[in-house]
Amino acid sequence: MDIRFAALADYAAVDPQGRFNIIGLFSDVYAASFPLQVPNLHVALSFSANALEAGTNKALRIVMQDQDGKQMLAMDGQIGIPQPTRPGRPSLINIAFGIHNLAIPAEGAYQICVLVNGETKSVLEFSALLVPQPQPS
């Protein structure tokens, strides 16, 4: 199973046809002060799996860490691998989920790590920064 696409966004969803709807891709969040509460942070993930993996389940783990490697959040789930929709093509799996009211304690660098069966497939990095203050003229 391979990752095709991974992104952080203000909003992400997968429609009934399996297509992504993504709004507001980002790599930085800004705050007037810390701690910051992010109302909505969405993760969009797209995987491909070969025909031999069809019909199996994979363990999905999402881990958020601060710049010191301290785990701030962990989520576990399962990905069921469907049969390919066309012969000779890989199975495609699109996933989108939201993390709501995420607490960011301080300015710095953060990571959301995507693991499948214990193997890191993607690391989504973002920074939490203070809003630049206007300089007096």
C-alpha positions as CSV (number, residue, x, y, z in Angstrom):
1,M,0.0,0.0,0.0
2,D,1.4,3.3,-1.1
3,I,0.4,6.9,-0.4
4,R,-0.5,9.0,-3.4
5,F,-1.4,12.2,-1.7
6,A,-1.5,13.7,1.8
7,A,-2.4,17.2,2.8
8,L,-3.7,19.5,5.6
9,A,-6.6,21.7,4.9
10,D,-9.3,23.9,6.4
11,Y,-11.8,21.4,5.1
12,A,-11.7,18.1,3.2
13,A,-14.3,15.5,2.3
14,V,-14.7,12.6,0.0
15,D,-17.9,12.6,-2.1
16,P,-19.9,9.4,-2.9
17,Q,-17.9,8.9,-6.2
18,G,-14.6,8.9,-4.1
19,R,-13.5,12.4,-5.3
20,F,-11.9,14.8,-2.9
21,N,-13.4,18.2,-2.1
22,I,-10.6,20.2,-0.4
23,I,-10.6,23.9,0.7
24,G,-7.7,25.8,2.1
25,L,-4.5,23.7,1.9
26,F,-2.0,25.0,4.4
27,S,1.4,24.5,6.1
28,D,1.2,27.3,8.6
29,V,-1.4,28.5,11.2
30,Y,-1.3,31.9,12.7
31,A,-2.3,33.1,16.2
32,A,-2.4,36.4,18.0
33,S,-1.3,34.5,21.1
34,F,-0.8,31.0,22.4
35,P,-2.2,28.6,23.4
36,L,-4.3,28.4,20.2
37,Q,-7.4,26.4,19.6
38,V,-7.7,25.4,15.9
39,P,-11.5,24.9,15.3
40,N,-11.0,22.6,12.2
41,L,-8.0,20.9,10.8
42,H,-8.7,18.3,8.1
43,V,-6.4,15.6,6.8
44,A,-6.8,14.3,3.2
45,L,-5.1,11.0,2.4
46,S,-5.1,9.0,-0.8
47,F,-3.7,5.5,-1.0
48,S,-3.2,2.9,-3.7
49,A,-3.0,-0.8,-3.1
50,N,-2.1,-3.6,-5.5
51,A,-4.6,-6.4,-6.4
52,L,-2.9,-8.9,-4.0
53,E,-3.9,-6.6,-1.1
54,A,-7.6,-6.4,-2.1
55,G,-9.9,-7.8,0.6
56,T,-7.4,-7.2,3.4
57,N,-7.5,-4.7,6.2
58,K,-4.6,-2.4,7.2
59,A,-4.0,-0.7,10.5
60,L,-4.0,3.1,10.2
61,R,-2.4,5.2,12.9
62,I,-2.3,9.0,13.0
63,V,0.1,10.7,15.4
64,M,0.6,14.4,16.0
65,Q,3.9,15.5,17.6
66,D,5.4,18.8,18.6
67,Q,8.9,19.9,17.6
68,D,10.4,17.9,20.5
69,G,8.8,14.7,19.4
70,K,6.2,14.8,22.2
71,Q,3.0,13.0,21.1
72,M,0.0,15.3,21.4
73,L,-2.7,13.2,19.7
74,A,-3.1,9.7,18.4
75,M,-5.9,8.0,16.5
76,D,-6.2,4.4,15.3
77,G,-8.4,2.9,12.7
78,Q,-8.6,0.3,10.0
79,I,-8.5,0.6,6.2
80,G,-10.4,-2.0,4.2
81,I,-8.8,-2.5,0.8
82,P,-11.5,-2.9,-1.9
83,Q,-11.2,-4.8,-5.2
84,P,-9.9,-2.6,-8.0
85,T,-12.6,-1.0,-10.0
86,R,-10.8,-1.8,-13.3
87,P,-8.8,-5.0,-14.0
88,G,-5.0,-4.4,-14.0
89,R,-5.4,-1.2,-11.9
90,P,-4.6,-0.6,-8.2
91,S,-7.3,-0.1,-5.7
92,L,-7.7,3.5,-4.7
93,I,-8.7,4.6,-1.2
94,N,-9.4,8.2,-0.4
95,I,-9.9,9.3,3.2
96,A,-10.6,12.6,4.7
97,F,-11.2,13.4,8.4
98,G,-11.3,16.4,10.7
99,I,-9.6,17.1,14.0
100,H,-11.8,19.6,15.8
101,N,-10.9,22.1,18.5
102,L,-7.2,21.1,18.3
103,A,-5.1,22.7,21.1
104,I,-1.8,24.1,20.0
105,P,0.1,25.1,23.2
106,A,3.0,27.1,21.8
107,E,4.6,28.6,18.7
108,G,6.7,26.0,16.9
109,A,6.8,23.2,14.4
110,Y,4.4,20.3,14.4
111,Q,3.9,17.0,12.5
112,I,1.1,14.7,11.7
113,C,2.5,11.3,11.0
114,V,0.5,8.8,8.9
115,L,1.4,5.1,9.6
116,V,0.0,2.0,7.9
117,N,0.7,-1.3,9.6
118,G,3.4,0.5,11.7
119,E,5.2,1.9,8.6
120,T,5.4,5.7,8.1
121,K,3.7,6.6,4.9
122,S,3.7,10.4,5.2
123,V,4.7,13.2,7.5
124,L,2.6,16.4,7.2
125,E,4.5,19.3,8.7
126,F,3.1,22.6,9.8
127,S,4.1,25.6,11.8
128,A,2.2,27.5,14.4
129,L,3.3,31.1,14.3
130,L,2.5,34.5,15.9
131,V,0.7,36.9,13.6
132,P,3.3,39.4,12.5
133,Q,2.8,42.8,14.3
134,P,2.7,45.9,12.1
135,Q,5.9,47.9,12.4
136,P,5.4,51.6,13.4
137,S,6.2,53.9,10.5
